[in-house]
Amino acid sequence: MIKAEWFYWLVGGIFLVMAAQMLTDRTNPKRVGTAAFWGLLGLGFIYGTWVADKSAPAEPLGAAVLVMVCLAGFGFTGRGKGTAATPEQREARAQRWGNRLFVPALTIPVVALICAVGVKKLSLDGEPVLQKGSETILGLGIGAVVALVAGMVMLREKRLSTPVHAGRSMLESMGWAMLLPQLLATLGSIFSVAGVGDQVRRIATAVLPDGSLFAAVAVYCVGMFLFTVVMGNGFAAFPVMTAAVGWPVLVVQEGGNAPAVLAIGMLAGFCGTLVTPMAANYNIVPAALLELKDQYGPIKAQMPTAFALLGCNIVIMYAFTV
């Protein structure tokens, strides 16, 4: 059986290899801090296996996260010049290969879908080929490996170090913001366990007019929007607002269609993602990678769409709960 832990070990190993490259890159003035940041992340992916099965304490993992926060927060990480191709070389290769360059990228979702739908049903000697419950994440990992092989074959690249160096260069460009979705989703779970949702529910119940379904829908959608703006991630806002309004009021009390209400609520949160710099990986990092003059340009361009979609989500959700 192919286990999900193997995928996490592979990811951790890649981070460790890249951390070693960063440590030896003398073009990076902050190479020690950068290597420590990504090295700790790589070790976390591997050590987390024993934390998950409770054979090792979680405290070292928490300490590593705090060290990573300090390294990024106090500016101890940076980027080197790398060995990536020049813009002229990339443009020449893009013109040569054209749309065929999308083949490796499209390979990942195709393989992930095949694993999640088809390979999921296969078994050997009574055991499933893919670990039960982890078919999607394993499909993503297998798809990434297949895409790497396909890309190297298509581009006639014989050295594995080339994609590793290119990946390391992009990793340094994105920096700590790449981890923001994972950290903010964890923050949402902490808020939920801490009872933030219950407190918001009490406030919302006291404020909402009796029998006003539209007001409840608006509070849920706008709350998802605002919490996402503050927290930077719809997944972090979802457990808080759903525990407060979405489930107890719209589903239980009003008898709304649960899948529709919760799915549309998440879409309302994604509207907030479009307008917040807290979603750095979505709004700020692309602007930096594309070297835009205005780092808030994507947010300004997305605002009209965000507010229009928020209004549509409120109307659609109200239709599903009447």
ZAMARGU-4260 file (C-alpha; in steps of 0.2 Angstrom, whole numbers, plus 5000, padded with zeros to 4 digits):
<rodrens>
0) 5000/5000/5000 | 5006/5017/4995 | 5005/5028/5011 | 5003/5047/5013 | 5018/5048/5024
5) 5029/5043/5010 | 5023/5059/5001 | 5026/5069/5016 | 5044/5062/5017 | 5047/5066/4999
10) 5042/5084/5002 | 5052/5085/5017 | 5067/5078/5008 | 5066/5090/4994 | 5065/5105/5007
15) 5081/5098/5015 | 5090/5096/4999 | 5085/5114/4994 | 5090/5120/5011 | 5108/5112/5009
20) 5109/5122/4992 | 5104/5138/5000 | 5117/5136/5014 | 5131/5135/5001 | 5124/5149/4990
25) 5136/5163/4994 | 5126/5175/4983 | 5113/5175/4996 | 5118/5187/5011 | 5106/5178/5022
30) 5110/5161/5017 | 5111/5154/5035 | 5094/5160/5040 | 5086/5155/5024 | 5093/5137/5025
35) 5087/5136/5043 | 5070/5141/5039 | 5067/5129/5025 | 5077/5115/5033 | 5066/5116/5049
40) 5051/5115/5037 | 5058/5099/5029 | 5062/5091/5046 | 5044/5096/5051 | 5037/5086/5037
45) 5047/5070/5042 | 5046/5072/5061 | 5027/5075/5060 | 5025/5057/5056 | 5029/5052/5073
50) 5019/5066/5081 | 5004/5060/5071 | 5005/5043/5078 | 5009/5049/5096 | 5026/5040/5096
55) 5035/5057/5098 | 5031/5073/5107 | 5023/5088/5098 | 5033/5101/5107 | 5049/5101/5096
60) 5038/5103/5081 | 5029/5118/5089 | 5046/5125/5094 | 5052/5124/5076 | 5037/5133/5070
65) 5041/5147/5082 | 5059/5148/5076 | 5053/5149/5058 | 5041/5163/5063 | 5056/5173/5071
70) 5067/5169/5056 | 5055/5176/5044 | 5048/5190/5055 | 5065/5197/5059 | 5071/5197/5041
75) 5084/5183/5043 | 5078/5175/5026 | 5083/5181/5009 | 5086/5175/4991 | 5102/5172/4980
80) 5104/5175/4962 | 5102/5157/4958 | 5106/5148/4942 | 5089/5150/4933 | 5089/5154/4914
85) 5089/5173/4909 | 5073/5181/4904 | 5079/5181/4886 | 5082/5162/4887 | 5065/5159/4894
90) 5057/5169/4881 | 5066/5159/4867 | 5061/5143/4875 | 5043/5148/4877 | 5042/5153/4858
95) 5050/5136/4854 | 5039/5125/4864 | 5023/5136/4864 | 5007/5128/4872 | 5016/5111/4874
100) 5024/5119/4890 | 5007/5117/4898 | 5008/5098/4897 | 5018/5095/4913 | 5007/5106/4923
105) 4991/5098/4916 | 4998/5081/4920 | 4996/5084/4939 | 4977/5086/4940 | 4975/5072/4927
110) 4985/5060/4937 | 4977/5066/4953 | 4960/5063/4946 | 4964/5046/4940 | 4971/5041/4957
115) 4956/5048/4967 | 4943/5040/4955 | 4951/5025/4947 | 4966/5019/4957 | 4956/5022/4973
120) 4946/5006/4969 | 4961/4995/4965 | 4968/4983/4978 | 4982/4970/4980 | 4980/4954/4991
125) 4965/4963/4999 | 4974/4979/5003 | 4970/4995/4993 | 4984/5001/4982 | 4983/5019/4989
130) 4980/5022/5008 | 4962/5024/5012 | 4956/5042/5015 | 4972/5049/5007 | 4969/5045/4988
135) 4968/5063/4983 | 4984/5069/4992 | 4993/5054/4985 | 4987/5057/4968 | 4993/5075/4969
140) 5011/5068/4974 | 5011/5055/4961 | 5005/5068/4948 | 5019/5079/4953 | 5032/5066/4951
145) 5025/5060/4934 | 5024/5079/4928 | 5042/5081/4933 | 5047/5065/4923 | 5036/5071/4908
150) 5044/5088/4908 | 5062/5082/4909 | 5058/5070/4894 | 5049/5083/4884 | 5063/5096/4886
155) 5077/5083/4885 | 5084/5088/4902 | 5095/5074/4909 | 5101/5082/4925 | 5089/5081/4940
160) 5099/5096/4948 | 5091/5108/4935 | 5073/5107/4941 | 5079/5106/4959 | 5089/5123/4957
165) 5074/5131/4947 | 5062/5125/4961 | 5074/5132/4974 | 5075/5149/4966 | 5056/5150/4965
170) 5054/5145/4983 | 5066/5159/4988 | 5056/5171/4978 | 5040/5166/4986 | 5048/5165/5003
175) 5038/5163/5019 | 5021/5168/5011 | 5020/5151/5003 | 5016/5144/5020 | 5003/5157/5024
180) 4987/5146/5018 | 4993/5132/5029 | 4996/5143/5044 | 4980/5152/5043 | 4970/5136/5041
185) 4977/5130/5057 | 4973/5147/5065 | 4955/5144/5060 | 4955/5127/5068 | 4962/5135/5084
190) 4949/5148/5084 | 4935/5135/5082 | 4942/5124/5097 | 4944/5140/5107 | 4926/5144/5105
195) 4927/5160/5095 | 4912/5153/5084 | 4901/5151/5100 | 4905/5169/5105 | 4901/5176/5088
200) 4885/5166/5087 | 4879/5173/5104 | 4883/5191/5097 | 4874/5187/5080 | 4859/5180/5089
205) 4857/5195/5100 | 4859/5207/5085 | 4849/5198/5072 | 4830/5202/5071 | 4818/5188/5074
210) 4813/5178/5059 | 4824/5189/5047 | 4831/5175/5036 | 4839/5188/5024 | 4848/5197/5038
215) 4855/5180/5044 | 4861/5176/5026 | 4869/5193/5024 | 4877/5191/5041 | 4885/5174/5037
220) 4891/5180/5020 | 4897/5197/5025 | 4905/5189/5041 | 4914/5176/5030 | 4920/5190/5019
225) 4926/5201/5033 | 4934/5186/5043 | 4943/5181/5027 | 4950/5199/5025 | 4957/5199/5042
230) 4964/5181/5043 | 4969/5181/5024 | 4961/5164/5021 | 4943/5157/5018 | 4948/5141/5026
235) 4952/5150/5042 | 4936/5160/5043 | 4925/5145/5038 | 4925/5136/5055 | 4922/5152/5065
240) 4907/5159/5055 | 4899/5142/5051 | 4899/5137/5069 | 4892/5154/5073 | 4878/5157/5060
245) 4880/5145/5045 | 4875/5129/5054 | 4865/5133/5069 | 4854/5147/5061 | 4853/5144/5042
250) 4854/5125/5042 | 4846/5119/5059 | 4835/5133/5063 | 4829/5139/5045 | 4831/5121/5037
255) 4842/5127/5023 | 4851/5115/5011 | 4867/5112/5020 | 4879/5108/5005 | 4873/5123/4996
260) 4873/5135/5011 | 4891/5130/5017 | 4898/5129/4999 | 4891/5147/4995 | 4897/5153/5012
265) 4915/5147/5007 | 4913/5157/4991 | 4908/5172/5000 | 4925/5170/5010 | 4934/5168/4994
270) 4927/5186/4989 | 4937/5192/5004 | 4953/5184/4998 | 4952/5194/4982 | 4954/5211/4992
275) 4966/5207/5006 | 4985/5209/5007 | 4984/5196/5021 | 4982/5183/5007 | 5000/5186/5002
280) 5002/5170/4993 | 4987/5175/4982 | 4989/5194/4980 | 5006/5200/4985 | 5018/5186/4979
285) 5012/5186/4961 | 5014/5204/4960 | 5032/5202/4966 | 5036/5188/4955 | 5029/5198/4940
290) 5039/5213/4946 | 5023/5224/4945 | 5026/5242/4949 | 5011/5242/4961 | 5011/5228/4973
295) 4993/5231/4977 | 4988/5231/4959 | 4980/5214/4959 | 4969/5219/4974 | 4963/5235/4966
300) 4959/5226/4950 | 4949/5212/4959 | 4939/5223/4970 | 4924/5226/4959 | 4923/5207/4955
305) 4924/5203/4974 | 4910/5215/4979 | 4899/5209/4964 | 4901/5191/4968 | 4898/5194/4987
310) 4881/5201/4982 | 4877/5187/4970 | 4882/5174/4984 | 4870/5182/4996 | 4855/5182/4984
315) 4859/5164/4979 | 4861/5158/4997 | 4844/5166/5001 | 4836/5157/4987 | 4842/5140/4994
320) 4836/5144/5012 | 4819/5151/5008
</rodrens>
